[in-house]
Amino acid sequence: MKRFLFALLLLGLGQAAQGQTVEKITNRTIGIEVVKPEGWHHLSAEANLDNLRRVGPDDKEFQEAAARYGNAPVIAFSKYVEPYPDLNPSFKINIRPLGALAGRSASDILQVVLPAMLRVFPDMTIEQAPMETVIAGQAGSYARFTYTLKTADVSLPTTSELWIIPKGSYFFMIGAGTRQDEANGTRAEIQSILSTISFDPQ
């Protein structure tokens, strides 16, 4: 009887686990997998571009930077459905060819990316200078910076985090944004997404 009750308990636990809405996003073409958090939403390429247009200055320099660094991510999540009236916590994975950066370290690549962002956001402050890190067994570099995103209606104090992970002839650029006060989404949430990444999924 005890064995029977124990078996029923195990069956119940298995059903509870299956009821959880865990969604693994796998892109075998580029070799990456990540888990979308429960309650978060897929951020479409169109919504991503709309966000860039909404918060970016309408000048040539910004448009060039957006074309270079802000094209459609291969994987993107936001905490809230767009359009959203406040800063929407987001997590995005882009991929770029190394090109002339081949052979350079992840920190070197970050040092190339950051000046372009400084030109777009003059009030940008680097809170964490590029430092070495490891993501899912791959060597990379991490930096954190703050700045103000401005729309026609509001100014949004923003914290952005950026990870660069070179792999083969290309590199992954993983970016995340939250409010500086973390009022509607936290950096801990971002870290929890980052921890689910795996490369070369089977």
Secondary structure per residue as TSV (DSSP state, phi and psi in degrees):
chain	resnum	aa	ss	phi	psi
A	1	M	-	360.0	-43.4
A	2	K	H	-62.5	-39.9
A	3	R	H	-63.5	-38.4
A	4	F	H	-63.7	-45.4
A	5	L	H	-64.2	-38.9
A	6	F	H	-63.9	-40.4
A	7	A	H	-63.9	-39.5
A	8	L	H	-64.0	-38.4
A	9	L	H	-63.1	-44.6
A	10	L	H	-62.2	-41.3
A	11	L	H	-61.2	-42.4
A	12	G	H	-63.4	-40.2
A	13	L	H	-64.6	-39.5
A	14	G	H	-64.0	-39.4
A	15	Q	H	-67.0	-37.3
A	16	A	H	-64.1	-41.7
A	17	A	H	-64.6	-38.5
A	18	Q	H	-67.6	-26.0
A	19	G	H	-74.4	-15.4
A	20	Q	S	-72.2	141.7
A	21	T	-	-94.6	76.5
A	22	V	-	-97.9	124.1
A	23	E	E	-119.6	112.0
A	24	K	E	-86.8	129.3
A	25	I	E	-104.5	117.6
A	26	T	E	-120.1	128.5
A	27	N	E	-122.4	95.4
A	28	R	T	-73.9	-21.1
A	29	T	T	-62.1	-44.1
A	30	I	T	-100.9	-7.1
A	31	G	T	79.3	55.9
A	32	I	E	-150.3	149.2
A	33	E	E	-140.7	143.3
A	34	V	E	-151.2	153.5
A	35	V	E	-100.7	126.7
A	36	K	E	-79.3	126.7
A	37	P	-	-64.7	149.3
A	38	E	T	-59.9	132.9
A	39	G	T	90.6	-15.7
A	40	W	-	-83.5	169.5
A	41	H	E	-130.6	149.5
A	42	H	E	-67.8	135.5
A	43	L	-	-104.3	114.1
A	44	S	-	-73.1	161.2
A	45	A	H	-59.3	-38.4
A	46	E	H	-65.2	-43.9
A	47	A	H	-65.5	-36.9
A	48	N	H	-63.1	-44.6
A	49	L	H	-66.6	-40.0
A	50	D	H	-59.5	-40.1
A	51	N	H	-62.8	-43.1
A	52	L	H	-61.1	-42.2
A	53	R	H	-67.1	-35.9
A	54	R	H	-71.7	-39.0
A	55	V	H	-101.4	-11.6
A	56	G	S	-91.5	149.7
A	57	P	-	-65.2	147.3
A	58	D	S	-89.5	69.8
A	59	D	S	-138.7	166.8
A	60	K	H	-62.2	-40.4
A	61	E	H	-61.8	-43.0
A	62	F	H	-66.3	-42.8
A	63	Q	H	-61.5	-38.0
A	64	E	H	-66.4	-41.9
A	65	A	H	-65.5	-39.8
A	66	A	H	-63.7	-40.9
A	67	A	H	-65.2	-33.9
A	68	R	H	-83.4	-42.2
A	69	Y	H	-113.1	-10.1
A	70	G	-	-115.7	18.1
A	71	N	S	-69.0	171.8
A	72	A	-	-55.5	124.1
A	73	P	-	-69.3	155.5
A	74	V	S	-76.9	-27.4
A	75	I	E	-141.6	133.5
A	76	A	E	-151.6	136.1
A	77	F	E	-126.1	150.8
A	78	S	E	-131.0	152.7
A	79	K	S	-72.5	-33.7
A	80	Y	S	-120.5	157.2
A	81	V	-	-69.3	135.2
A	82	E	S	-85.1	147.6
A	83	P	S	-74.6	147.1
A	84	Y	-	-130.6	133.0
A	85	P	S	-74.2	-16.3
A	86	D	S	-114.1	-176.6
A	87	L	-	-66.0	122.8
A	88	N	-	-93.7	111.7
A	89	P	-	-52.2	134.3
A	90	S	E	-143.3	159.2
A	91	F	E	-141.3	123.5
A	92	K	E	-135.2	142.4
A	93	I	E	-120.2	119.5
A	94	N	E	-113.7	162.9
A	95	I	E	-133.8	139.9
A	96	R	E	-136.0	145.8
A	97	P	E	-70.2	143.5
A	98	L	-	-69.1	-39.6
A	99	G	G	53.8	-125.2
A	100	A	G	-67.5	-13.2
A	101	L	G	-87.7	1.6
A	102	A	T	-55.8	133.6
A	103	G	T	88.4	-10.2
A	104	R	-	-85.0	153.0
A	105	S	-	-75.2	164.8
A	106	A	H	-60.6	-38.8
A	107	S	H	-65.7	-37.0
A	108	D	H	-61.4	-42.7
A	109	I	H	-64.2	-41.1
A	110	L	H	-62.0	-38.3
A	111	Q	H	-64.6	-25.0
A	112	V	H	-77.8	-38.2
A	113	V	H	-72.7	-42.4
A	114	L	H	-61.2	-42.4
A	115	P	H	-58.8	-35.5
A	116	A	H	-63.5	-37.6
A	117	M	H	-71.1	-35.2
A	118	L	H	-62.3	-35.8
A	119	R	H	-69.0	-32.6
A	120	V	H	-77.9	-38.6
A	121	F	-	-119.6	89.7
A	122	P	T	-60.4	-24.1
A	123	D	T	-90.4	10.8
A	124	M	-	-66.0	133.9
A	125	T	E	-120.5	128.5
A	126	I	E	-82.6	112.2
A	127	E	E	-85.2	-32.8
A	128	Q	E	-135.1	111.1
A	129	A	E	-64.8	156.2
A	130	P	E	-49.3	127.4
A	131	M	E	-135.3	150.9
A	132	E	E	-68.6	144.9
A	133	T	E	-151.3	172.8
A	134	V	E	-131.3	127.0
A	135	I	E	-118.2	117.2
A	136	A	T	49.0	43.0
A	137	G	T	83.9	-2.4
A	138	Q	E	-105.2	130.9
A	139	A	E	-67.4	139.8
A	140	G	E	-154.6	-167.3
A	141	S	E	-138.8	150.4
A	142	Y	E	-132.3	141.9
A	143	A	E	-143.9	153.2
A	144	R	E	-133.6	138.1
A	145	F	E	-148.7	158.7
A	146	T	E	-122.9	152.7
A	147	Y	E	-168.0	178.4
A	148	T	E	-113.2	120.7
A	149	L	E	-87.6	129.4
A	150	K	E	-119.1	131.5
A	151	T	-	-113.7	-176.1
A	152	A	S	-64.2	-25.4
A	153	D	S	-108.4	-33.6
A	154	V	-	-140.1	161.3
A	155	S	E	-111.9	131.3
A	156	L	E	-120.2	102.2
A	157	P	E	-63.8	121.3
A	158	T	E	-122.6	141.9
A	159	T	E	-110.9	125.0
A	160	S	E	-114.7	144.0
A	161	E	E	-123.6	143.1
A	162	L	E	-139.2	130.0
A	163	W	E	-118.9	135.1
A	164	I	E	-116.2	125.6
A	165	I	E	-129.3	99.4
A	166	P	E	-68.5	142.6
A	167	K	E	-155.8	112.8
A	168	G	T	64.9	-128.5
A	169	S	T	-96.6	12.7
A	170	Y	E	-141.5	176.2
A	171	F	E	-138.8	146.9
A	172	F	E	-86.7	137.5
A	173	M	E	-120.0	109.1
A	174	I	E	-105.6	122.6
A	175	G	E	-124.6	148.3
A	176	A	E	-143.4	145.8
A	177	G	E	-134.2	137.5
A	178	T	E	-141.5	163.7
A	179	R	E	-64.3	148.4
A	180	Q	T	-61.6	-35.0
A	181	D	T	-86.6	-1.4
A	182	E	-	55.7	31.1
A	183	A	S	-68.3	-31.1
A	184	N	S	-123.1	14.1
A	185	G	S	171.5	142.0
A	186	T	-	-115.8	159.7
A	187	R	H	-67.2	-26.3
A	188	A	H	-62.7	-36.8
A	189	E	H	-63.9	-40.8
A	190	I	H	-62.2	-44.3
A	191	Q	H	-61.1	-35.6
A	192	S	H	-66.8	-34.1
A	193	I	H	-69.6	-46.0
A	194	L	H	-56.4	-36.9
A	195	S	T	-68.4	-14.4
A	196	T	T	-91.0	-6.2
A	197	I	-	-66.0	139.0
A	198	S	E	-137.9	147.7
A	199	F	E	-104.4	152.0
A	200	D	S	52.2	55.5
A	201	P	-	-64.8	146.4
A	202	Q	-	-90.1	360.0
